[in-house]
Amino acid sequence: MTDYVYLAIPKPTNKIIKSDLFKEKKEIVKHLELGLILIDKSSKELIVILDPTIIPHKNQQKKRSMLKKEFFLRKTSFNVGGVNKTKIITAYRELALLALYFLKDGPRTAKEIKLFIKEDKIMSILQKNYYNWFERVERGVYKITAIGEDALVIYKDVIEKLIPIK
């Protein structure tokens, strides 16, 4: 992809170019981060009246860094483009599945789980329990819930791919 994209149109009359309507349309083209080229049919000349400019977006850097972080934290590639009615395997879900696998033999301390997974975020995953897979037995000790047992079966293929990596 390129950062510089131009829109080419036949050159309108000078009266139209000076009109407020044309100026509004030119402003729209600018906000779309496009350039504008006028084509003079009679002289076969191209006139660049607007170069594409990248308008710095407020949240663009934050979104980019979040996307990179997610990309680098993922260890599997189960998400196929165009698939619907399938749960997306995010980096968060991968970590939760690793914790689930480690807890399948019985309750463990959060410290043991963290040593196995080697990821700081795992403590937060256990505490927030977003998927309702874990149950806190006592302070710092977790076990699998019935929903977690079901998840072990549902995500068996994902877990099998994750375990050799860890």
Sequence and secondary structure as in RCSB ss.txt:
>XXXX:A:sequence
MTDYVYLAIPKPTNKIIKSDLFKEKKEIVKHLELGLILIDKSSKELIVILDPTIIPHKNQQKKRSMLKKEFFLRK
TSFNVGGVNKTKIITAYRELALLALYFLKDGPRTAKEIKLFIKEDKIMSILQKNYYNWFERVERGVYKITAIGED
ALVIYKDVIEKLIPIK
>XXXX:A:secstr
  S  EEEEE   HHHHTSHHHHHHHHHHHHTT EEEEEETTTTEEEEEE       TTHHHHHHHHHHHHHH  
     TT  SS    HHHHHHHHHHHHHTTS EEHHHHHHHH  TTHHHHHHH TTS EEEEETTEEEE HHHHH
HHHHTHHHHHHHHHH 
